[in-house]
Amino acid sequence: IHVMRVDLTLPVDEALALVRASGARKSLHLVSRLADGAFVAAADPDKLRQVLVNLLSNAVKFTPDQCHVVVEAEADERVVRVSVRDTGVGVPKDAIPKLFQPFSQVESGYSRRYAGTGLGLSICKRLVTLMGGEIGVESAPGVGSRFWFTVPRAKRDTKAPPRSLSPSKRPWCSRCPTARRP
């Protein structure tokens, strides 16, 4: 792990670029709500990108056509919290504790359509932990998921004072069968 000052817009934009083609095949709206320079972390940029690509790839995989995947962030004096939010199929509450364990997958008809090893989220957890952060999820079946992780905020961050983005409502559009109107 090579920790350095990282403006989170760069790894977020790079990760979005890597999943944009698969999102386009499903006519998904992939959105970043990070302003340049607003969120500076002390983290490994390559590992951040790896975590983001995995979370975004999962969001694209499990989100119905013509829906939304949004990356957003908030910060306090100590940490930056990055979230990948989707209007996908969601995860049952009883399956959430197993999600970050190696070889663990949620068993459902929808998830069986997609190949996977069940290692992605456990690798994300390991990388985030190595960078001094935490990872988690808030989800409900038929509503979608918000996978989030924290990383330490850069100590000498003079670009922006501690702040938080206004909490935004779940993305909604008339084409999203699983989205709920705010």
C-alpha positions in Angstrom: 0.0 0.0 0.0 1.4 3.4 -1.0 -0.5 6.0 0.9 -0.5 9.6 -0.5 -2.7 12.6 -0.9 -5.4 11.7 -3.4 -8.1 14.0 -4.8 -10.9 11.4 -5.0 -12.3 12.8 -8.3 -9.4 11.1 -10.2 -9.9 7.5 -9.1 -13.7 7.9 -9.2 -13.5 9.3 -12.8 -11.1 6.5 -13.8 -13.3 3.8 -12.3 -16.4 5.2 -14.0 -14.5 5.3 -17.3 -13.7 1.6 -16.9 -17.3 0.5 -16.3 -19.0 3.0 -18.6 -19.1 0.6 -21.6 -20.9 -2.1 -19.6 -23.3 0.6 -18.2 -24.0 1.9 -21.7 -25.0 -1.6 -22.8 -27.8 -1.4 -20.2 -28.5 2.3 -20.8 -27.6 3.1 -17.2 -27.0 6.6 -16.0 -23.6 6.5 -14.3 -23.1 9.7 -12.3 -20.3 11.2 -10.1 -21.4 13.8 -7.6 -17.8 14.7 -6.4 -16.5 18.2 -7.1 -12.9 18.6 -8.1 -10.7 19.0 -5.0 -13.5 18.8 -2.5 -12.5 15.4 -1.1 -8.8 14.7 -0.5 -7.9 11.4 1.2 -4.7 9.8 2.5 -4.9 6.6 0.6 -3.4 4.4 -2.2 -4.9 5.7 -5.5 -4.5 2.3 -7.3 -6.3 0.5 -4.4 -9.0 3.1 -4.3 -9.6 2.6 -8.0 -9.7 -1.2 -7.6 -12.3 -0.9 -4.8 -14.4 1.6 -6.8 -14.2 -0.5 -10.0 -15.5 -3.6 -8.0 -18.3 -1.7 -6.4 -19.3 0.0 -9.6 -19.1 -3.2 -11.6 -21.4 -4.9 -9.1 -23.8 -2.0 -9.2 -23.9 -2.1 -13.0 -24.4 -5.9 -12.9 -27.3 -5.9 -10.5 -29.1 -2.7 -11.7 -31.9 -3.0 -14.2 -31.7 -1.3 -17.6 -32.2 2.5 -17.9 -31.6 3.1 -14.1 -29.0 4.9 -12.0 -25.7 4.3 -10.4 -24.3 7.3 -8.4 -21.0 7.9 -6.7 -21.0 10.5 -3.9 -18.9 11.4 -1.0 -19.0 13.2 2.4 -16.3 14.1 4.9 -15.6 15.1 8.4 -12.3 16.1 10.0 -11.0 12.5 10.1 -12.4 10.5 7.2 -13.9 10.7 3.7 -16.9 8.4 3.1 -17.4 7.3 -0.5 -20.7 5.7 -1.6 -21.8 3.8 -4.7 -25.6 3.9 -4.8 -27.8 2.1 -7.2 -31.4 1.4 -8.0 -30.7 -2.3 -8.4 -32.3 -5.5 -7.0 -31.0 -5.0 -3.4 -29.7 -7.4 -0.9 -31.8 -9.2 1.8 -31.0 -8.1 5.3 -30.0 -11.7 6.4 -27.4 -11.9 3.6 -25.6 -8.6 4.4 -23.3 -10.0 7.2 -21.9 -12.6 4.7 -21.3 -10.2 1.8 -17.7 -9.3 2.7 -16.6 -12.9 3.4 -14.5 -14.8 0.7 -16.5 -16.9 -1.7 -19.8 -15.5 -0.5 -22.6 -14.7 -2.9 -26.3 -13.9 -2.4 -28.3 -16.8 -3.7 -31.2 -15.6 -5.8 -32.5 -16.2 -9.3 -31.2 -12.8 -10.4 -27.6 -13.3 -9.0 -27.3 -16.8 -10.5 -27.4 -15.3 -14.0 -24.0 -13.7 -13.4 -20.7 -15.5 -13.0 -18.5 -14.6 -10.1 -16.2 -16.0 -7.5 -17.6 -14.2 -4.5 -14.2 -12.7 -3.9 -14.6 -9.1 -5.0 -16.2 -7.6 -1.9 -13.8 -9.5 0.4 -10.9 -8.1 -1.5 -12.4 -4.6 -1.2 -12.7 -5.1 2.5 -9.1 -6.1 2.8 -7.9 -3.1 0.7 -10.0 -0.6 2.6 -8.9 -2.0 5.9 -5.2 -1.8 4.8 -5.8 1.9 4.0 -7.2 2.5 7.5 -10.9 2.6 6.6 -14.1 0.6 6.9 -16.6 -0.7 4.4 -20.3 -1.5 4.6 -23.6 -1.6 2.9 -27.2 -0.4 3.3 -29.6 -2.3 1.1 -33.2 -3.5 0.7 -34.6 -5.9 -1.8 -36.4 -4.2 -4.6 -35.1 -0.8 -3.6 -31.3 -0.9 -4.3 -28.1 -0.7 -2.4 -25.6 1.9 -1.1 -22.1 0.3 -0.7 -19.8 2.7 1.2 -16.2 2.9 2.4 -14.2 5.3 4.4 -10.5 6.3 4.1 -8.6 8.7 6.2 -8.8 12.4 5.2 -5.5 13.9 4.1 -4.0 15.9 7.1 -2.8 18.9 5.1 -6.0 19.4 3.1 -6.1 23.1 2.4 -8.3 22.8 -0.7 -11.5 22.5 1.2 -12.8 22.7 4.7 -14.6 19.8 6.4 -18.0 19.5 4.8 -20.7 17.1 3.9 -22.7 17.0 0.7 -26.4 17.5 1.3 -28.0 14.2 1.7 -29.6 13.4 -1.7 -32.6 11.4 -2.3 -32.5 8.0 -4.0 -32.1 8.4 -7.8 -35.5 8.2 -9.4 -36.9 8.1 -12.8 -40.0 6.8 -14.3 -38.0 4.1 -16.2 -36.5 2.5 -13.0 -38.8 -0.4 -11.9 -37.1 -0.7 -8.5 -36.7 3.0 -7.7 -39.1 4.6 -5.3 -40.3 8.2 -5.7 -38.7 10.5 -3.1 
